[in-house]
Amino acid sequence: MKTMTVQVNKRSALSMWLYKLLALASLAMAVLGILLPGLPATEFVILAAWAAAKGSPTIHQWIMSVSYFRSIIDNWQHGGVIARRNKVQSALSMLACFTLLVVMEVAYLWLAVAAIGMGIGAFFIWRRPETQDNQ
């Protein structure tokens, strides 16, 4: 019995650290996404909040204390809403990134991979509601 308890505690500690690591990495990507065209912030903010809620209440509280992040997360938690402003920012970032790839004369294979990935992301983002239903 004692061995099983120790094993569960080790697994719990490991999962907590993995969630923390995922939260911090996602948060870093979200901040970069705010600054760099082509890297979306919204998805990384949502992922960071989810991982932090599972692995670190301190990180989760900090994320929720930042008004920009809090509004994205609140919208997502209340109906999977992505505001039109965030959708437009994501679309413009993807367009800027793709344009940069074309200007840099990246191989057609990588252009196709980027276009497919961005297309899937755009499809998901634009299918989400933009306002919360007040029913």
Backbone torsions as a table, in degrees:
resi	resn	phi	psi	omega
1	MET	NA	-43.1	-178.5
2	LYS	-64.0	-38.8	178.9
3	THR	-61.0	-42.0	-179.5
4	MET	-65.2	-40.8	178.8
5	THR	-62.3	-45.1	179.0
6	VAL	-62.7	-41.8	-179.7
7	GLN	-63.9	-43.0	178.7
8	VAL	-64.4	-42.8	179.1
9	ASN	-63.6	-39.8	177.2
10	LYS	-63.5	-42.8	-179.9
11	ARG	-65.3	-39.9	178.8
12	SER	-64.6	-43.7	179.0
13	ALA	-63.5	-41.7	178.7
14	LEU	-63.9	-45.2	-179.3
15	SER	-65.2	-36.5	177.2
16	MET	-61.2	-45.2	179.3
17	TRP	-65.8	-37.3	178.0
18	LEU	-66.5	-40.8	176.2
19	TYR	-63.8	-41.9	177.3
20	LYS	-60.9	-45.5	179.5
21	LEU	-61.4	-44.6	177.9
22	LEU	-62.8	-41.2	179.1
23	ALA	-62.4	-46.7	-178.9
24	LEU	-67.0	-41.8	178.6
25	ALA	-64.3	-42.5	179.3
26	SER	-66.5	-38.5	177.9
27	LEU	-64.6	-41.5	177.0
28	ALA	-62.3	-42.4	178.2
29	MET	-65.1	-36.6	178.3
30	ALA	-64.1	-43.8	178.5
31	VAL	-63.5	-43.3	175.8
32	LEU	-62.3	-36.6	179.0
33	GLY	-65.0	-29.0	176.4
34	ILE	-71.2	-35.3	-174.5
35	LEU	-89.9	-30.9	-172.2
36	LEU	-110.5	135.1	174.4
37	PRO	-70.4	145.1	177.3
38	GLY	94.5	-13.0	179.7
39	LEU	-114.4	111.2	-176.2
40	PRO	-72.2	144.7	179.3
41	ALA	-96.8	-37.3	-172.2
42	THR	-54.8	-49.8	-177.1
43	GLU	-63.6	-38.4	179.9
44	PHE	-71.3	-33.5	176.2
45	VAL	-63.9	-45.7	-179.3
46	ILE	-63.2	-44.6	178.5
47	LEU	-63.6	-42.0	179.2
48	ALA	-62.1	-43.3	-179.7
49	ALA	-64.7	-42.1	179.5
50	TRP	-62.3	-48.6	-178.2
51	ALA	-66.2	-40.1	179.5
52	ALA	-66.1	-36.9	178.6
53	ALA	-62.3	-31.3	179.5
54	LYS	-86.7	-26.9	-171.6
55	GLY	-118.1	-22.2	-176.5
56	SER	-155.4	101.3	177.2
57	PRO	-58.6	-32.2	179.9
58	THR	-64.6	-47.7	178.8
59	ILE	-64.7	-41.0	179.7
60	HIS	-61.6	-43.5	178.5
61	GLN	-62.7	-40.1	179.0
62	TRP	-65.1	-45.4	178.3
63	ILE	-57.4	-44.1	-178.2
64	MET	-71.9	-16.4	178.7
65	SER	-81.6	-15.4	178.6
66	VAL	-88.3	116.8	-171.6
67	SER	-59.1	-38.3	179.7
68	TYR	-61.5	-46.5	179.4
69	PHE	-68.4	-42.8	-177.0
70	ARG	-58.8	-41.0	-178.7
71	SER	-66.2	-38.5	177.6
72	ILE	-63.5	-46.4	-176.9
73	ILE	-68.6	-43.7	177.8
74	ASP	-58.8	-45.0	178.0
75	ASN	-59.8	-43.3	-178.4
76	TRP	-66.1	-42.6	-177.7
77	GLN	-69.1	-22.3	-179.3
78	HIS	-108.4	63.2	173.2
79	GLY	107.4	11.9	179.2
80	GLY	63.8	33.4	-175.9
81	VAL	-79.7	135.9	169.5
82	ILE	-123.3	117.3	-176.8
83	ALA	-60.5	148.2	-179.6
84	ARG	-56.2	-39.1	179.1
85	ARG	-56.7	-43.5	179.5
86	ASN	-69.7	-35.4	177.3
87	LYS	-64.5	-45.3	-179.8
88	VAL	-64.0	-43.6	178.1
89	GLN	-59.9	-42.0	179.0
90	SER	-64.5	-44.5	-179.7
91	ALA	-63.3	-43.8	179.0
92	LEU	-65.5	-37.5	177.5
93	SER	-64.1	-43.6	179.1
94	MET	-65.1	-40.7	178.5
95	LEU	-63.0	-43.8	178.9
96	ALA	-62.5	-42.5	179.9
97	CYS	-64.8	-45.2	-179.3
98	PHE	-64.5	-40.6	177.7
99	THR	-60.7	-42.1	178.0
100	LEU	-61.7	-40.4	177.9
101	LEU	-63.2	-40.4	179.2
102	VAL	-66.4	-45.7	-179.3
103	VAL	-62.2	-36.2	179.9
104	MET	-79.6	1.1	178.1
105	GLU	55.6	48.7	177.0
106	VAL	-68.7	149.0	-179.4
107	ALA	-54.9	146.2	-177.2
108	TYR	-58.1	-34.1	178.3
109	LEU	-59.3	-45.9	-178.4
110	TRP	-71.7	-32.4	173.5
111	LEU	-62.4	-42.1	179.3
112	ALA	-65.2	-44.2	178.7
113	VAL	-60.8	-45.6	179.3
114	ALA	-63.4	-43.8	-179.4
115	ALA	-62.8	-41.9	179.2
116	ILE	-65.3	-47.0	179.1
117	GLY	-61.0	-45.8	178.8
118	MET	-66.6	-36.1	178.0
119	GLY	-63.6	-42.9	177.7
120	ILE	-63.1	-45.5	178.3
121	GLY	-61.6	-44.5	179.7
122	ALA	-64.4	-40.9	178.6
123	PHE	-59.0	-46.8	179.5
124	PHE	-62.4	-48.5	-176.5
125	ILE	-62.1	-47.1	-175.2
126	TRP	-74.9	-13.9	176.0
127	ARG	-86.2	-10.5	179.1
128	ARG	-77.1	148.6	177.2
129	PRO	-66.4	155.2	-178.3
130	GLU	-101.8	-17.4	178.8
131	THR	-134.8	157.2	178.0
132	GLN	-82.3	138.3	173.6
133	ASP	-76.4	127.3	-180.0
134	ASN	-97.0	54.9	-178.8
135	GLN	-97.1	NA	NA
